[in-house]
Amino acid sequence: MGIDVEVLTTSGDARECIRAARANMREVKQLLSQPSEANAEECAALLRQVEIQLGCAVAIFKTRGPEPSVEIQSILEALQGEIAVLAQFLAEADKLLAGWLRAISSRQSGYTTEGRAAPLVLLKKVSVEG
């Protein structure tokens, strides 16, 4: 599966940059609903493109002078909200996975997650070959 990234246009149209960023965000959401290592890599590439596309839109607005329309402002605010939710989701997922890894590592090392020695488990059957 290749990375399907909406690329920036060379027309210098901020609306087109925003449209491409929104399309890439939709793709990120779709990929996150089917977690895999390949999808994680695609999401990372798409999110880098979103960052570039939104930076391009901001640069176009700054060079052209007039404020963006109310419609574009609301689109940008919605996109900003989506990105903030996604960032929070990824940060919390990272914490969760790190906690799981610590718990698994602790148990394999013979300790509880609180750092105490794990209870001994006595075997009822012992087999000795000689």
Secondary structure as UniProt FT lines:
FT   HELIX           14..32
FT   HELIX           37..64
FT   HELIX           70..108
FT   TURN            109..110
FT   TURN            113..114
//
